[in-house]
Amino acid sequence: MKCRRTHDRLGVELPVVLAELSRNGEPGEPWDAVSLDLSRSGVGLRSRRMVHKGRLVLLAVPPKGNRPGRLYCGKVMQSRYAEGIGYIVGLRFEECPEGIHIDRWWNKHMKGKRAA
C-alpha cells in the first residue's frame, strides 16, 4: 500500500490553540488542542472538538516566557473520533487567506508577542 505522506513526521506533543475560519475568512472562537506529530507539510493533532474535513483553521502556538508565539494556517485533511482520546485531526499547512483579521484575533486570544 502506498504511503500518502510526502514528508517524514516527528513526534511533537505541544499545547496549541485552534480557530476555524468562516467562509469569509474570519477566525472563530478558539479551542485548545495538542499536537501529536509534525512534518514540513502538516501537523497531527488531538482535539476535544470536531472540525470538518476541508475547513481552514488557524493553529497558534502560544507565547511562552521570552519565546514569541507562532501562527499557522492549515486545511483539515482528516478528522475522526478515537474512543477515549477525542478527535484526531490532520492539517496540511497552507497560506492564510487574504483579509482575515489575524492581528485582532491574536491580540484578543493569545495575549503575547507573535513571531514575524
N, C-alpha and C positions, 0 to 999 in steps of 0.2 A: 504494500500500500504506500502511495506517495505521501510524503510529509508536506503539509500546506504551509509550513513556516518558512519564511525567507531568511530569517536571521536567528542565530543561537540565542537562547534565553538564559538569564541569570536569575537565580532565586533571590529576591529582594523583598523583605517584609518591612513596609513603611506606612505609617498612617498618612492618608491623603484625604482630600475633600473633592467631591464631585458636584457638578451642577449641570443639569440638562439644558440645552439651548432650545428655545422655541423656534418655530419655523421662521420668524423674523430676526433670529439671532440674539434674542435677549436671554441672558442666563437666568435660570430659575433659582429656587431656594436650594442651598447646599445641603449635602448629607455626607457623613463620614464613611470611609471605606478603608481597606488595607490592600496595598499592592502585594502580589504574590510572586510575580516574575516580571522581568523587564528585558526588552531587546531594543535594537535600533529602530525597529518599526512599530513597536507597540508595547502594551502592558497588560498583564492579567491581574484581576482584582477580585477581592471578596467584598460583597456589599449586602447589607440587610434589605436594601431597596432594589426592586426590579427596575431595569431600564430596557426599553425596546430596541431590538436589533435595527440598525440603520440610523439611529439617532446620533446627533453630535453632542458631545459633553465636554465641559471644561474639567480638567484634572489639575488640582492645585496641591503642591507640596508646601505646607505652611512654613513660615519662617520659624527658625529655632535659634535662640541665642543671637549671635552675631551673623549667622548664616541667613541670607535673604531667601524668601520663598521663590518657588518657580511655578509657572503656569503653562499648561499644555492643552491642546485640543485633540480630541480623538473621535473616531466613528465606532459605534458599538458593532462588533462583528459577531459576538455571541453573548447570550445572557441565558443562563439556565439555573434552575434551582437545585441545590445539593442539600439533602436532608441533614439537619444539624449544623450546617455551615452558613447557609444563606445563598445568595446568588453569586455565581461565578461569572464574571463579566470580562470579555476580551475586547480591548480597544486597539484600533490601528491609529497611530498618530497621523494627524492631518493639519493643514494650515487652518487657522481660525478664520471664519468668515469676516468679511469687511463690515464695519459699522456696529459691532457689538460693543457694549459699554463695559469693557473689561476693567478699566481703572476704577470705575464707580463700584462694581461688584467686588473687586479685590479689597478696596478700602472699607467697604461695609462688612465683609465677612472674614477677611484674613488678618486685619489689624497688624500690619508689619510691612517691611520693605520687600519689594519683589525684584528679582534679578532681571536685568535687561534682556 
